[in-house]
Amino acid sequence: MLLPAPLRAWLGLTAVLAALVVVVLGVLYAGHSESGRVDRWFIDPTADSVRPPWRRTALVLDFLGEPAGSVLLVGAIVTGCLLLRRPRAAVLVVAGVVMSVGTATLLKHLVGRTIHGDGNLSYPSGHTAFFTALALAVALLATGRLGLGRTAGMSLVLAAALVAGAAMSWAEVALSAHYPTDALGGWCTALAVVPATAWFVDRMADRMADRMADRMADAGRRGRR
C-alpha cells in the first residue's frame, strides 16, 4: 500500500491546498514576463549572484532535473525499489515523476509566464516538480516499509518534500532559470499530483490482485471437479 490509511486524509488535504496555490499563482502571474513583488523578497532571478563552489552545487542539482540526469536518478531509484521487492513503489516513482513534470509542462503553456525572453516559459518549475515528486515517492516507500503512524509518516513525507523542493528551488533561482514563485508552483504541483497518483496506483494494483485471486480460485474449483 503506497498510501497508508492514517496518511490518506492528510495527504489528500495537502494535495488540495497545494493545487489551490498552483492555481492562484498561475492566475496572478499569467502572461507576465518579469519578477513579481513576492519574487523580489528573495533574490533577483536575473542576477547571477551565486559564485563557486556553490554555483557548482547548483549546476549539479540542475543537471539532476535535466533529461539525462533525471533518467539516471529515476533508474537508480526504480532499481532499488525492485531489489526491495516493492513494484508498486517503482511504478509510483515513474508515474509520479511523469505526471508531475507533465502537469508542470502543461501549466507552463496555459499560464504563459516567461523569463529572459518570450520563448522561456517559467511557471511552474518542472525541475522543482520533478525533484519533489521523486522525494515524495521515496518517502512514501520508507513510510510504508517502516510502518510509521500518522504523525511520524506525515512528518517524514513533508520533510522530504520540503528539503528536496527547497534544494532544487534554490538551484533554479540561483542559476536565474526561474523566479521564486515558479519554484513554489513546481513544489506545490508535485504535492498535488503525487498523492493522487499514489492513490490511483494503489487502486489499480488492488484490482489486479483481486482479479488474479479470483482467477486462481476459479482454477482451483475447476480442478476439484
N, C-alpha and C positions, 0 to 999 in steps of 0.2 A: 504494500500500500504506500503510494507516494505521498498522499495527503492523510496523515493520521487524523482520526476523528477529533481529538482535542484541539487540533490546529485549524480544522476546516473552516469554522465560522470566522475565526480571527483573520485568517489569510484571505477569506472572501471579503471581509470588511476592508482590509488593507488594499485589496485589488480594486475595489470600488472607489475608495478615496484617491488612490493613485491615478485611476482613469479620469477622475474629475480634474485633478491637477493637470494632466496632459491636455485635456480639452480646454480648460481655462487659459493655460499658457498659449495653446495653439491659436485661440481666438484673439488673445491680446497682441500676439506678435505676427499674425498672418500678414504676409506681404511686406514685412519690414526688411530693411537691409542695413540696419545699424544696431548697436547695443542699446538696451533699454536702461531705465533707472536702476532696476534690480541688478543688472549685469555690472553696472559701474560701481556697485558696492564692493565687488570682489576684485576684479582685475580687468584691465582693458585688453580684450582678446586680439586687438590689432597691434599690440606692442609685444615684441619678442623680449620678454623680461627674464626668462629663465636661462641661466648660464650653466656650463659644465661644473660639476658632474651631474647635477640634477636634470639637465637637458637630456643627457644620455638615458637616464631613467625614464623620462617622459617618452623618448623615442622608442624604448623597448616596450613600454606599455602600449603605445600607439601601434607598434608592429603586431602585437598580440590581437589587436582588433582588425587588422588587415586580412584579406583573404588567405594568404599563405600562413600567417601566424595563427589565425583562428582555426584553420583546418588542423594544424599540428596540435594545438591545445585541445580542441574538441576530440580529436582522435585519441590522444593520450588518456583523457578522462573516460571516454567510452570504453577503451580497452580495460581500464581499471574497473569499471562497473561490471564488465563481462567476466573478468577474473574473479570478482567478488560474487558472481552469480546473481547479479541484480539487473536483469534485462529491462525491467520497467524503467529503472534509473537511466540506463543507457538510451532508451527511447526518449525519455524526458530531456536529457542533455541535448540531443539533436533537435527534437521538436521544439523545445523551449527556446533554443537559440534561433532557429529558423523563423519561428513565429514572432519573436521579439524584434529581430532585425527586419523581418518583412513588414511588420506593422510600422516600425520606425521609418522605413523607406517609403511606404505608402503615405504616411503622415507628412513627410517632407514635401511630397508633391502636392498634397492638399493644402498645407499651410503656406508654402511658398516663401518662407523666410530665407534670406541669403546672407552670406558673409564673404567679404573680399571679391565681390563681383556677382553679377546676376546668375551665373551658372553654378554657384556653390551653395546648394541647398543645405541648411544647417539645423533646422528644428524637426524632430528631436535628434539627439546624438545617437547614431547607430552603434558607435564604439562603446558608449556607456551602456546602452541597452544590451549589447552582446555580453559584456563582462559581468554585468549584474545578473543577467539570466543564467549564466554559467555558474556563478556563485550560489544563486538560489537553488539550482538543481542539485549541486553538490551538498548544500546544507540540508536539503530535504532528504537526501540519501543518508546523511550522517544522523539526522534526527530519527529516522525510522530504524536504522541499524543499532543505534544506542538505546532505543526505546525511551526517548525523552518525553516528558509530560508537556502540558500546555505552556507553562511559564518558561521552562528551560528550552523547549523546542522553538517557541516564538523568538526567544532571545537569541538563539543561535542563528536562526534564519534571517532575522532582521539585521543582526550584527554583520553577518556575511555579506548581505546585500549592501549595507552601508559602507563597509570597508572597500569592497570591490568597486562600488559605484563612485565613492569618493576618490579612489586612486585613479580610475580612468577619467573621471571628470577633471581632476587636476591636470592630468597629462594633456587632454584635449584643449582645455582652456589655455594652459601654459604654452602650447605649441600654436596658439592662435587658430586652431581648427574649428572651434565652437565658442559661442557665448555661454556664460554660466547657466542661463536659463535653458539653453539647448541640452546641456548635460543633465539638468534636473528633469527635463522632459524625457530624456532617454532612460534615466533611472526609474522614473515612475512608469514608463512604458513596460519595462521588464517586470516591475512589481504587479502590474495589472495583468500581464499576459501569462506569466509562468504559472501562477496558481490555477488559472483556468485551464491551461494546457495539462497540468498535472492531474486535475480532476478528470479531464477527457481521457487521458491515457489510462487512468485507473478504471474508468467505466468500460472502455474498450477491452482492456485486459481481463476484467472480471467477466464480461460477456463471453469472450473467447474461452476462458476457463470453464464457465458453466456449460457451454456447448460441447467442449471436449469431454466433460464429465458425463453429460447426457449420452453422448455417442458411446462412451465406454460402458455405461450402464446398459444401453440397448444391446451392445455387442455381447455383454455378459448374459443378458436374459435370453438372447437367441442361442448362445452356446449351450445353455442348460436345457434347451428344448430337445 
